[in-house]
């Protein structure tokens, strides 16, 4: 496409704050006032293909950053979740990268802190086993090396045993009187497995609990 001339810059109320940039070939590009200023958009300016493409790219980058900031204001998210959100919003890869980089600079995304806090909270408060924590972090797009570090700090065998033991003891107290040991074993094994405790942890806790008289 040959160079085109910018005919006029105007606002239309139905598009809110957006500015319409009209060229002599009939093309109309809608951009934010910020883009108008930073790219020095003015009537009579002559633009080539690259400059028009730069306008569109700048607008998409701005929209993706604003969308991501709004998304991250509600809950803490991982980089993987942020990228997936923007992809669902149909932003192109370059705009996604730009928005994620900006979020990192603002401190809105920090997968190291997220993984550490998540592992601590889920093991301590929710009584989840390490397998469940690892699965949930992986599902949120956290990198393996960050998962390994986060879970190594809270996933010692002693800690996992204590948490699984506490969970099983509390659940056993809710069983109806006279429930057969085999049924208790199935229920407790299912509970601990769903919570993500490793097989060895489950086996040891069941051995301890079911060989201890119920109060």
Secondary structure, 3 states (H helix, E strand, C coil): CCCEEEEEEEECHHHCCCEEEEECCCCEEEECHHHHHHCCCCCCCEECHHHHHHHHHHHHHHHHHHHHHHHHCCCCCCHHHHHHHHHHCCCCHHHHHHHHHHHHHCCCCCHHHHHHHHHHHHHHCCCCCHHHHHHHHHHCCCCHHHHHHHHHCCCCHHHHHHHHHHHHHHHHCCCCCCCCHHHHHHHHHHHHHHCCCCHHHHHHHHHHHHCCCCC
